[in-house]
Amino acid sequence: MTTSLPLKPLSAVHPASSSSSGGGGGGGVASSSAPAGNGGKTAKKSRTRKGKRGRRRRSKRPRSSKTPPPYLPPEAEEGNIEYKLKLVNPTQTRLEHLATQLKWRLQEGRGEAVYQIGVEDTGLLVGLSEADMEASLLTLQRMAERVGADTTLLRQRELDYDSRSCRKIAEVLVRKVPDDQQFLDLRVAVLGNVDSGKSTLLGVLTQGELDNGRGRSRLNLFRHLHEIQTGRTSSISFEILGFNSKGEVVNYSGARSAELICERSSKLITFIDLAGHQRYLKTTVFGLTSYRPDFAMLVVSATTGIAGTTREHLGLALALKVPIFVVVSKVDLASRAALERTVRQLERILKQPGSNKVPTLVRTPDDAVTAAQQFAHCSSVTPILCVSSVSGLSLDLLQTFLNILPPRSSCKEQEELMQQLTEFQVDEIYSVPDVGTVVGGTLYSGVCREGERLVVGPTEQGVFLRLKVQSIQRNRSACRLLRAGQAATLALGGFHRSLLRKGMVLVSPRMKPTVCCRFEASIVLLFHAKTFRRGSQVTVHVGNVRQTATVECLHGKDELRTGEKDVVRFCFIKHPEYLRVGAKLLFREGVTKGIGHVSRLLPNSQSLDQNQDQGLGPGLDQNLDQGFGQSLDQNLLKP
């Protein structure tokens, strides 16, 4: 479903007019008294000249200068996009019907809906007069008030295909957080080479103050002393940026705590700041696979261009099928020629085979709205924004882009995940005074409530242990109910921390989870200096699982080279793990890199017997992911 509004009329295709050249000056038609021997040729020549003159006369006829009206794709019954030709003085019954329709669109968009005013259901852009447009916007505002929502005029444009009258179309964002949740949350992973300005940009966005050119705005983002001393991120940190129901920015400049930001926001952008240095690549890969970001923001310095790990980070995002947009930073330090060279480099790498992206340069607020809508619904569109954290150039365009950015998953997909059994992935483990053991992570499926009894595992012996969830917090705010796709921290009370590790899962006892040391995966080898064969050891990333595994066998070949595919059997060298069939897999070791998906589990018989003794027998949801990573360019992941 395409949600972008064409800003210019679509060009009509007219048959090309043939410009014939007159041959023979102004010769007249031959008379019937011409010699018989030449009569056939002369008559033929006369008919030819008549045809040419006829074509010249037809080509000189005035053509209609009226351009066909532009149009959108027909309105879809599902989704959060609604077309309305006009909303002028509706009756009370009609107003109630329109408000009910708005509720449906808000539910489909998980709290956000976009109304196109002046557009027929077929997608034809008709436009409205000034008076009808004002009346329609007023009616839409009354509809939003009835459902407790707010409206924001995104853009308004005059149609230029009919010069006889001034007709306008408008695009309006309606936002309301559903009553059963606090805010709409989107996760954005921040990628890019070291010293590209990732943390500085996040500091400016979340703190609301420009940088001084020496990295002052990034100091609040660092978690360790060596990060402050070197200015380089080595761990995963989280920062939030909020937008209220009217689309206004909510950050630490107006709210001094994360609790206030969450309370005042209808939409929350959670930035996952990842490391850019090659030394911390495993941390970056873990952040991409474990925290399941909705989008990725690739930050490229305008002064250095595509350098270091930039290409590799882009390849990782493409391999994991995370939609990516590009932010060119430090434009205040780069000359115009250097900036243009960096943009050309980006366009070239995004268009190359394997990426197959359509780069779109964002220059105006109108471009930002169009890019945000197309980006979420078309995987090939890749917006490029050029900003400065020191001068503040185009930061408003980036904020507009993030404000309009819709969620990737639909309401129906969200409901299907919530109907499944509970599965919470453990990414972080803490010990908090007076609270006890706390785990942080993402709820993959189902719902989680305070006081719910779950099982956690697998331990090094491959068993699951029972526990109780004491309390839940999201963004440092108390929460009684956690839904699929949301990140949170769970307090486990007196459960001993030594029994926990990263990579575990908290699942419902009814799931009867299966653990395994051996599994098979369909892979494609993205890069290897020599050959990939039996006995090779690689670090395997599957969701929040990260462990070294040995290649036991290759089913189709004796060895693999760069770009080849096969089904490979892996064996974890330390302890069993909980995996799902169809889960995306990424493995690496030095310059060796590959992707694929888990195709078969080979359960550990001993762990199965222990789990069955506790009433936690084998069982796993089958969720196949076909065709993963088949078209990725191997050059993107070369060192």
C-alpha positions as CSV (number, residue, x, y, z in Angstrom):
1,M,0.0,0.0,0.0
2,T,1.5,3.3,-1.1
3,T,0.9,6.2,1.2
4,S,2.9,8.9,-0.5
5,L,1.1,11.9,-2.1
6,P,2.3,12.8,-5.6
7,L,3.7,16.3,-5.5
8,K,3.6,16.8,-9.2
9,P,1.2,15.7,-11.9
10,L,2.1,12.5,-13.6
11,S,3.3,13.2,-17.1
12,A,1.0,12.0,-19.9
13,V,2.4,10.2,-22.8
14,H,1.5,11.8,-26.1
15,P,2.3,10.3,-29.5
16,A,5.3,11.9,-31.0
17,S,4.5,14.4,-33.8
18,S,6.2,13.5,-37.1
19,S,8.0,16.5,-38.6
20,S,8.1,15.8,-42.3
21,S,10.5,17.7,-44.5
22,G,9.0,19.1,-47.7
23,G,10.8,17.8,-50.7
24,G,10.7,19.6,-54.1
25,G,10.0,23.2,-53.2
26,G,6.4,24.2,-54.0
27,G,5.8,22.0,-57.0
28,G,2.1,21.8,-58.1
29,V,0.0,18.7,-58.9
30,A,0.7,17.2,-62.3
31,S,-2.0,17.7,-64.9
32,S,-3.8,14.7,-66.5
33,S,-2.2,15.8,-69.8
34,A,1.2,14.5,-68.8
35,P,3.0,12.1,-71.0
36,A,1.7,8.5,-70.7
37,G,5.1,7.1,-70.1
38,N,5.6,9.2,-67.0
39,G,2.0,9.2,-65.8
40,G,2.2,6.4,-63.2
41,K,5.3,7.9,-61.5
42,T,3.9,11.4,-61.6
43,A,0.5,10.4,-60.1
44,K,2.3,8.4,-57.3
45,K,4.5,11.4,-56.6
46,S,1.4,13.6,-56.4
47,R,-0.3,11.3,-53.9
48,T,2.9,11.2,-51.8
49,R,3.0,15.0,-51.7
50,K,-0.6,15.1,-50.7
51,G,0.0,12.7,-47.9
52,K,2.9,14.8,-46.6
53,R,0.9,18.0,-46.7
54,G,-2.0,16.3,-44.9
55,R,0.4,15.1,-42.1
56,R,1.8,18.7,-41.9
57,R,-1.7,20.1,-41.5
58,R,-2.6,17.5,-38.9
59,S,0.6,18.2,-36.9
60,K,-0.2,21.9,-36.9
61,R,-3.6,21.5,-35.4
62,P,-3.7,22.9,-31.8
63,R,-3.4,20.3,-29.2
64,S,-5.2,20.4,-25.8
65,S,-2.8,21.9,-23.2
66,K,-4.8,20.3,-20.4
67,T,-2.7,17.8,-18.4
68,P,-4.5,14.7,-17.1
69,P,-5.1,14.9,-13.4
70,P,-2.7,13.1,-11.0
71,Y,-3.8,10.2,-8.9
72,L,-3.0,7.9,-6.0
73,P,-3.5,4.1,-5.9
74,P,-7.0,3.1,-5.0
75,E,-8.0,3.3,-1.3
76,A,-7.3,0.1,0.6
77,E,-9.9,-1.3,3.0
78,E,-7.2,-2.2,5.4
79,G,-4.4,0.0,6.8
80,N,-4.4,3.5,8.2
81,I,-4.8,5.5,5.0
82,E,-8.2,7.1,4.3
83,Y,-9.3,9.1,1.3
84,K,-12.0,11.8,1.6
85,L,-13.2,14.0,-1.3
86,K,-14.7,16.5,1.1
87,L,-16.1,16.7,4.6
88,V,-18.4,19.7,4.5
89,N,-21.3,20.2,7.0
90,P,-22.1,16.5,7.8
91,T,-25.2,15.7,9.6
92,Q,-25.0,14.3,13.2
93,T,-25.6,10.7,12.0
94,R,-22.9,11.2,9.3
95,L,-20.5,12.6,11.8
96,E,-20.9,9.6,14.1
97,H,-20.3,7.3,11.1
98,L,-17.1,9.3,10.2
99,A,-15.8,9.1,13.8
100,T,-16.3,5.3,13.9
101,Q,-14.4,5.1,10.6
102,L,-11.6,7.1,12.1
103,K,-11.4,4.8,15.1
104,W,-10.9,1.9,12.7
105,R,-8.1,3.6,10.8
106,L,-6.4,4.5,14.1
107,Q,-6.6,0.9,15.2
108,E,-5.1,-0.3,12.0
109,G,-2.2,2.2,12.3
110,R,-1.7,1.4,16.0
111,G,-2.6,4.9,17.0
112,E,-1.8,6.8,13.8
113,A,-3.9,7.5,10.7
114,V,-3.4,9.6,7.6
115,Y,-6.3,11.4,5.9
116,Q,-6.0,12.6,2.2
117,I,-8.5,15.4,1.7
118,G,-9.7,16.2,-1.8
119,V,-9.1,12.6,-3.1
120,E,-11.7,10.2,-4.4
121,D,-11.7,6.6,-3.3
122,T,-10.3,5.6,-6.7
123,G,-7.2,7.7,-6.0
124,L,-8.1,10.6,-8.3
125,L,-6.8,13.9,-7.0
126,V,-9.8,16.2,-7.5
127,G,-9.0,19.0,-5.0
128,L,-11.2,21.4,-3.1
129,S,-11.8,25.1,-3.1
130,E,-10.5,27.2,-0.3
131,A,-13.8,27.3,1.5
132,D,-14.5,23.6,1.2
133,M,-11.0,22.8,2.3
134,E,-11.3,24.9,5.5
135,A,-14.7,23.3,6.2
136,S,-13.3,19.7,5.6
137,L,-10.3,20.3,8.0
138,L,-12.7,21.7,10.6
139,T,-14.9,18.6,10.3
140,L,-11.9,16.3,10.6
141,Q,-10.9,18.1,13.8
142,R,-14.3,17.5,15.2
143,M,-14.1,13.8,14.3
144,A,-10.7,13.6,16.1
145,E,-12.0,15.3,19.2
146,R,-14.8,12.7,19.4
147,V,-12.3,9.9,19.6
148,G,-9.8,11.8,21.7
149,A,-7.2,12.3,19.0
150,D,-5.2,15.3,17.7
151,T,-4.7,16.4,14.1
152,T,-1.6,17.8,12.4
153,L,-1.6,19.3,8.9
154,L,1.4,17.6,7.2
155,R,1.1,19.5,3.9
156,Q,-1.2,21.3,1.6
157,R,-0.7,21.7,-2.2
158,E,-2.5,23.4,-5.1
159,L,-3.3,21.2,-8.1
160,D,-1.8,22.7,-11.2
161,Y,-3.4,20.4,-13.9
162,D,-6.4,22.7,-14.1
163,S,-5.5,26.4,-14.5
164,R,-9.1,27.6,-14.6
165,S,-9.7,27.2,-10.9
166,C,-7.6,27.0,-7.7
167,R,-8.1,23.6,-6.1
168,K,-6.2,22.2,-3.1
169,I,-5.4,18.9,-1.6
170,A,-4.3,18.3,2.0
171,E,-2.6,15.5,4.0
172,V,-3.5,15.3,7.7
173,L,-1.9,13.1,10.4
174,V,-4.3,12.0,13.2
175,R,-2.7,10.6,16.3
176,K,-4.1,9.0,19.4
177,V,-2.5,6.4,21.6
178,P,-4.9,3.5,22.2
179,D,-6.4,3.3,25.7
180,D,-4.8,0.0,26.5
181,Q,-1.2,1.1,26.0
182,Q,1.0,4.1,27.0
183,F,2.7,5.1,23.7
184,L,3.7,3.9,20.3
185,D,7.3,2.7,20.5
186,L,9.7,2.4,17.6
187,R,13.3,1.1,17.9
188,V,16.0,2.6,15.7
189,A,19.5,1.1,15.6
190,V,22.3,3.6,15.0
191,L,25.1,2.3,12.8
192,G,28.2,3.9,11.2
193,N,32.0,4.0,11.3
194,V,33.9,5.2,14.4
195,D,34.1,9.0,14.6
196,S,31.2,9.5,12.2
197,G,29.2,11.5,14.9
198,K,26.6,8.9,15.9
199,S,26.6,9.6,19.7
200,T,26.9,13.4,19.1
201,L,23.9,13.3,16.8
202,L,21.8,11.3,19.4
203,G,22.9,13.7,22.1
204,V,21.7,16.7,20.2
205,L,18.4,15.0,19.3
206,T,17.6,13.8,22.8
207,Q,19.1,16.7,24.9
208,G,17.7,19.5,22.7
209,E,21.0,21.4,22.7
210,L,23.5,21.8,19.8
211,D,27.0,20.5,20.1
212,N,29.9,22.8,20.7
213,G,32.1,21.1,18.0
214,R,34.1,19.1,20.6
215,G,31.6,16.4,21.5
216,R,29.9,17.9,24.6
217,S,26.5,16.6,23.7
218,R,27.6,13.0,23.7
219,L,28.9,12.8,27.2
220,N,25.6,11.9,28.8
221,L,25.3,8.9,26.5
222,F,28.6,7.1,27.5
223,R,28.4,4.4,30.1
224,H,32.1,3.8,30.9
225,L,35.1,6.0,31.8
226,H,37.2,4.8,28.8
227,E,34.3,5.9,26.5
228,I,34.5,9.4,27.8
229,Q,38.2,9.5,27.6
230,T,38.4,8.2,24.0
231,G,35.1,9.5,22.7
232,R,34.3,6.1,21.2
233,T,31.3,3.9,22.0
234,S,32.1,0.3,23.1
235,S,28.8,-0.8,24.6
236,I,25.1,-0.7,23.8
237,S,23.2,2.4,25.1
238,F,19.6,3.5,24.8
239,E,18.3,7.0,24.3
240,I,14.7,8.1,23.8
241,L,13.1,10.9,21.8
242,G,9.4,11.6,22.1
243,F,6.6,13.2,20.1
244,N,3.3,14.3,21.5
245,S,-0.1,13.9,19.8
246,K,0.4,17.2,17.9
247,G,3.8,16.1,16.5
248,E,5.9,18.3,18.8
249,V,9.3,17.1,20.0
250,V,9.5,15.9,23.7
251,N,13.1,15.5,24.9
252,Y,15.2,16.3,28.0
253,S,15.2,20.1,27.3
254,G,11.5,20.2,28.3
255,A,11.3,17.1,30.5
256,R,14.0,16.4,32.9
257,S,13.5,12.7,33.3
258,A,12.7,9.7,31.1
259,E,9.4,9.2,33.1
260,L,8.2,12.6,32.1
261,I,9.2,12.1,28.4
262,C,7.2,8.8,28.4
263,E,4.2,10.5,30.2
264,R,4.0,13.4,27.7
265,S,4.7,11.4,24.5
266,S,2.3,9.7,22.2
267,K,5.1,8.3,20.1
268,L,8.6,7.3,21.4
269,I,11.7,6.7,19.3
270,T,14.2,4.4,21.1
271,F,17.7,4.8,19.7
272,I,20.0,1.9,20.1
273,D,23.5,3.4,20.0
274,L,25.9,0.7,18.7
275,A,29.7,0.7,18.5
276,G,31.4,1.8,15.3
277,H,34.9,0.4,15.9
278,Q,36.0,-2.9,14.3
279,R,37.1,-4.1,17.7
280,Y,33.5,-4.0,19.0
281,L,31.9,-5.6,16.0
282,K,30.5,-8.5,18.0
283,T,28.7,-6.0,20.2
284,T,27.1,-4.3,17.2
285,V,26.0,-7.7,15.7
286,F,24.5,-8.6,19.1
287,G,22.6,-5.3,19.2
288,L,21.1,-5.9,15.7
289,T,20.1,-9.5,16.3
290,S,19.0,-9.4,19.9
291,Y,17.1,-6.1,20.2
292,R,15.2,-6.5,16.9
293,P,15.2,-2.9,15.7
294,D,12.4,-1.7,13.5
295,F,14.7,0.6,11.5
296,A,18.4,1.3,11.2
297,M,20.0,4.8,10.9
298,L,23.4,4.7,9.1
299,V,25.5,7.7,10.0
300,V,28.2,8.7,7.5
301,S,30.6,11.6,8.0
302,A,30.5,14.1,5.1
303,T,34.3,14.7,5.6
304,T,35.5,11.1,5.3
305,G,32.7,9.5,3.3
306,I,32.2,5.7,3.2
307,A,35.2,4.5,5.3
308,G,36.0,1.9,7.9
309,T,33.0,-0.3,9.0
310,T,30.4,1.8,7.1
311,R,30.1,-0.7,4.3
312,E,30.1,-3.7,6.7
313,H,27.4,-2.2,8.9
314,L,25.3,-1.5,5.8
315,G,25.7,-5.2,4.8
316,L,24.7,-6.4,8.2
317,A,21.5,-4.4,8.1
318,L,20.7,-5.7,4.6
319,A,21.4,-9.2,5.7
320,L,19.0,-9.0,8.6
321,K,16.4,-7.2,6.4
322,V,16.3,-4.1,8.6
323,P,15.1,-1.1,6.7
324,I,17.8,1.5,6.6
325,F,18.0,5.3,6.1
326,V,21.2,7.4,5.9
327,V,22.2,10.5,7.8
328,V,25.2,12.4,6.5
329,S,26.7,14.3,9.5
330,K,29.3,17.0,9.9
331,V,28.1,18.9,6.8
332,D,29.3,22.1,8.5
333,L,32.9,20.9,8.3
334,A,32.8,19.6,4.7
335,S,33.1,21.6,1.5
336,R,30.3,21.5,-1.1
337,A,32.5,19.3,-3.3
338,A,33.2,16.9,-0.4
339,L,29.5,16.7,0.5
340,E,28.5,16.0,-3.1
341,R,31.2,13.3,-3.4
342,T,29.9,11.6,-0.2
343,V,26.4,11.6,-1.5
344,R,27.5,10.2,-4.9
345,Q,29.3,7.4,-3.0
346,L,26.2,6.5,-1.1
347,E,24.0,6.5,-4.2
348,R,26.5,4.3,-6.0
349,I,26.7,1.7,-3.1
350,L,23.0,1.7,-2.5
351,K,22.2,1.1,-6.2
352,Q,24.7,-1.7,-6.7
353,P,23.5,-5.3,-7.1
354,G,22.7,-6.9,-3.8
355,S,21.5,-3.6,-2.3
356,N,19.1,-2.6,-5.1
357,K,18.0,0.5,-3.2
358,V,16.5,3.7,-4.5
359,P,18.3,6.6,-2.7
360,T,16.1,9.6,-2.1
361,L,17.7,12.9,-1.0
362,V,15.6,14.8,1.5
363,R,15.9,18.6,1.1
364,T,12.5,20.1,2.2
365,P,9.8,19.2,4.9
366,D,7.6,18.0,2.0
367,D,10.4,15.6,1.0
368,A,10.7,14.4,4.6
369,V,7.0,13.5,4.8
370,T,7.0,11.7,1.5
371,A,10.2,9.8,2.3
372,A,9.0,8.7,5.7
373,Q,5.8,7.2,4.3
374,Q,7.4,5.5,1.3
375,F,10.3,4.2,3.5
376,A,8.1,2.3,5.8
377,H,6.0,0.6,3.1
378,C,8.6,0.1,0.3
379,S,11.8,-1.8,1.2
380,S,13.7,-0.4,-1.8
381,V,13.4,3.3,-0.8
382,T,16.4,4.7,1.2
383,P,16.1,8.3,2.3
384,I,19.4,10.4,2.7
385,L,19.4,13.4,5.0
386,C,22.3,15.8,5.4
387,V,22.5,17.4,8.9
388,S,24.9,19.2,11.2
389,S,25.0,18.7,15.0
390,V,26.8,22.0,15.5
391,S,24.9,24.5,13.3
392,G,21.6,22.5,13.5
393,L,21.3,22.4,9.7
394,S,18.3,20.2,8.6
395,L,17.8,18.7,12.1
396,D,14.2,19.8,11.8
397,L,13.9,17.6,8.7
398,L,15.2,14.6,10.6
399,Q,12.8,15.2,13.4
400,T,9.9,15.5,10.9
401,F,11.0,12.3,9.3
402,L,11.0,10.4,12.6
403,N,7.7,11.9,13.6
404,I,5.9,10.7,10.5
405,L,7.7,7.3,10.4
406,P,4.9,4.7,10.9
407,P,5.4,1.3,12.6
408,R,6.4,-1.6,10.4
409,S,4.0,-4.2,11.9
410,S,0.3,-3.9,11.3
411,C,-2.3,-4.2,14.0
412,K,-3.2,-7.7,12.7
413,E,0.4,-9.0,12.9
414,Q,0.6,-7.5,16.4
415,E,-2.5,-9.3,17.5
416,E,-1.3,-12.6,16.1
417,L,2.0,-12.4,18.1
418,M,0.0,-11.6,21.2
419,Q,-2.1,-14.7,20.8
420,Q,1.0,-16.9,21.0
421,L,2.6,-18.2,24.3
422,T,4.9,-15.9,26.2
423,E,8.6,-15.7,25.2
424,F,10.9,-13.1,26.7
425,Q,14.5,-12.9,25.5
426,V,17.1,-12.0,28.1
427,D,19.7,-9.5,26.9
428,E,20.9,-7.9,30.1
429,I,21.2,-9.0,33.8
430,Y,21.4,-6.6,36.8
431,S,21.4,-6.7,40.6
432,V,19.4,-3.8,42.0
433,P,19.5,-3.0,45.8
434,D,16.2,-3.6,47.6
435,V,14.8,-5.1,44.3
436,G,16.9,-8.1,43.6
437,T,17.7,-9.7,40.3
438,V,16.5,-7.8,37.2
439,V,16.6,-8.9,33.6
440,G,16.3,-6.7,30.5
441,G,15.2,-7.7,27.0
442,T,12.5,-7.9,24.5
443,L,9.2,-9.8,24.6
444,Y,9.2,-11.8,21.3
445,S,5.6,-13.2,21.6
446,G,2.6,-13.3,23.9
447,V,1.9,-11.0,26.9
448,C,3.6,-10.8,30.2
449,R,1.9,-9.6,33.4
450,E,3.0,-8.8,36.9
451,G,3.0,-11.9,39.1
452,E,3.1,-14.3,36.2
453,R,4.9,-17.6,36.7
454,L,7.4,-18.5,33.9
455,V,10.3,-20.8,33.4
456,V,13.8,-19.6,32.5
457,G,16.6,-21.4,30.7
458,P,18.3,-23.3,29.3
459,T,21.0,-23.6,32.0
460,E,24.4,-25.1,31.2
461,Q,22.8,-28.5,31.9
462,G,20.0,-27.7,29.4
463,V,17.1,-27.4,32.0
464,F,14.6,-24.7,32.7
465,L,13.9,-23.3,36.2
466,R,10.7,-21.9,37.5
467,L,10.4,-18.2,38.7
468,K,7.8,-15.4,39.2
469,V,7.8,-12.0,37.6
470,Q,7.6,-9.5,40.5
471,S,7.3,-6.2,38.6
472,I,7.8,-4.7,35.1
473,Q,9.2,-1.4,33.9
474,R,9.4,0.2,30.5
475,N,11.7,3.2,30.1
476,R,12.0,3.5,33.9
477,S,8.2,3.7,34.3
478,A,6.1,1.0,36.0
479,C,4.1,-1.1,33.7
480,R,1.6,-3.9,34.6
481,L,1.3,-5.5,31.1
482,L,3.9,-6.1,28.5
483,R,3.0,-6.9,24.9
484,A,4.8,-8.7,22.1
485,G,7.5,-6.6,20.5
486,Q,8.1,-4.3,23.5
487,A,11.3,-4.0,25.4
488,A,11.3,-3.9,29.2
489,T,13.0,-4.9,32.4
490,L,11.5,-7.6,34.7
491,A,12.2,-7.9,38.4
492,L,12.6,-11.5,39.5
493,G,12.9,-10.9,43.3
494,G,15.1,-13.4,45.1
495,F,16.0,-15.5,42.0
496,H,19.8,-15.9,42.2
497,R,21.7,-14.0,39.5
498,S,24.3,-16.7,39.1
499,L,21.7,-18.9,37.6
500,L,21.1,-16.5,34.7
501,R,23.1,-15.6,31.6
502,K,22.6,-13.6,28.4
503,G,20.9,-15.7,25.7
504,M,18.4,-17.3,28.0
505,V,14.6,-17.0,27.5
506,L,11.7,-16.7,29.9
507,V,8.8,-18.8,28.4
508,S,5.4,-20.0,29.5
509,P,5.5,-23.5,31.1
510,R,2.8,-24.6,28.6
511,M,5.3,-24.1,25.7
512,K,7.4,-27.1,26.7
513,P,10.6,-25.6,25.3
514,T,13.2,-27.6,23.4
515,V,16.9,-27.1,23.7
516,C,19.7,-28.4,21.5
517,C,23.4,-28.5,21.0
518,R,23.2,-29.4,17.4
519,F,21.1,-27.8,14.6
520,E,21.1,-27.5,10.9
521,A,20.9,-24.2,9.0
522,S,20.5,-23.2,5.3
523,I,23.3,-20.7,4.8
524,V,25.0,-18.5,2.2
525,L,28.7,-17.8,2.7
526,L,29.1,-14.0,2.2
527,F,32.9,-13.9,2.4
528,H,35.7,-16.2,3.2
529,A,39.4,-15.8,2.5
530,K,39.8,-19.5,1.6
531,T,37.2,-22.3,2.0
532,F,34.6,-23.1,4.6
533,R,34.7,-26.7,5.6
534,R,34.1,-29.3,8.3
535,G,35.8,-28.5,11.5
536,S,35.6,-24.7,11.1
537,Q,34.7,-22.8,14.2
538,V,32.5,-19.6,14.0
539,T,30.6,-17.4,16.4
540,V,26.9,-17.9,15.7
541,H,24.3,-15.2,16.4
542,V,20.7,-16.3,16.5
543,G,18.5,-13.6,18.2
544,N,19.9,-13.1,21.6
545,V,22.0,-16.3,21.4
546,R,25.7,-15.7,20.8
547,Q,28.1,-18.7,21.1
548,T,30.9,-20.4,19.3
549,A,29.9,-23.4,17.2
550,T,31.8,-26.1,15.2
551,V,30.8,-27.1,11.7
552,E,30.2,-30.8,11.9
553,C,29.3,-31.5,8.3
554,L,28.1,-29.9,5.0
555,H,25.3,-31.9,3.4
556,G,25.8,-30.9,-0.3
557,K,29.5,-30.2,-0.7
558,D,32.9,-30.9,1.0
559,E,33.7,-27.2,1.2
560,L,32.2,-23.8,0.5
561,R,33.6,-20.7,-1.2
562,T,32.4,-17.1,-1.2
563,G,28.8,-16.8,-2.5
564,E,28.0,-20.5,-2.3
565,K,25.0,-22.0,-0.4
566,D,24.5,-25.2,1.5
567,V,22.8,-26.9,4.5
568,V,25.3,-27.0,7.4
569,R,25.2,-28.8,10.7
570,F,26.5,-26.8,13.7
571,C,27.3,-27.9,17.2
572,F,27.7,-25.5,20.1
573,I,30.9,-26.1,22.0
574,K,29.9,-24.9,25.4
575,H,26.2,-25.5,26.4
576,P,22.8,-26.1,24.7
577,E,20.6,-23.2,23.6
578,Y,17.0,-22.5,22.9
579,L,16.4,-21.9,19.2
580,R,13.4,-21.6,16.9
581,V,13.1,-23.2,13.4
582,G,13.2,-20.4,10.8
583,A,15.1,-18.0,13.1
584,K,17.6,-15.7,11.2
585,L,21.2,-16.7,11.7
586,L,24.4,-14.8,11.2
587,F,27.9,-16.3,11.8
588,R,31.3,-14.7,11.7
589,E,35.0,-15.5,12.5
590,G,37.6,-12.9,11.6
591,V,36.9,-12.0,8.0
592,T,34.5,-15.0,7.5
593,K,30.9,-14.0,7.4
594,G,27.6,-15.8,6.5
595,I,23.9,-15.6,6.9
596,G,21.0,-18.0,6.8
597,H,18.2,-19.4,8.8
598,V,17.7,-22.4,11.2
599,S,16.1,-25.2,9.2
600,R,16.2,-28.1,11.7
601,L,16.8,-28.8,15.4
602,L,18.6,-31.9,16.7
603,P,17.4,-31.9,20.4
604,N,19.7,-33.1,23.2
605,S,18.2,-36.4,24.5
606,Q,19.6,-35.9,28.0
607,S,18.2,-32.4,28.4
608,L,14.8,-33.6,27.0
609,D,14.6,-36.2,29.8
610,Q,15.4,-33.7,32.5
611,N,12.8,-31.2,31.1
612,Q,10.2,-33.9,30.9
613,D,10.8,-34.8,34.6
614,Q,9.9,-31.2,35.4
615,G,6.9,-31.2,33.1
616,L,8.7,-29.1,30.5
617,G,8.8,-31.5,27.6
618,P,9.9,-30.9,24.0
619,G,7.8,-28.6,21.8
620,L,8.6,-25.7,19.5
621,D,6.7,-23.3,17.3
622,Q,7.6,-23.8,13.7
623,N,8.0,-20.4,11.9
624,L,9.8,-20.9,8.6
625,D,11.5,-17.9,7.0
626,Q,12.0,-18.8,3.4
627,G,14.5,-17.3,1.0
628,F,16.5,-15.4,3.6
629,G,19.5,-13.4,2.4
630,Q,19.7,-14.9,-1.0
631,S,20.4,-11.7,-2.9
632,L,22.9,-9.9,-0.7
633,D,26.1,-8.6,-2.3
634,Q,29.1,-10.3,-0.8
635,N,31.2,-7.2,-1.3
636,L,29.2,-5.3,1.4
637,L,30.7,-7.5,4.1
638,K,34.3,-7.6,3.0
639,P,36.7,-6.1,5.5
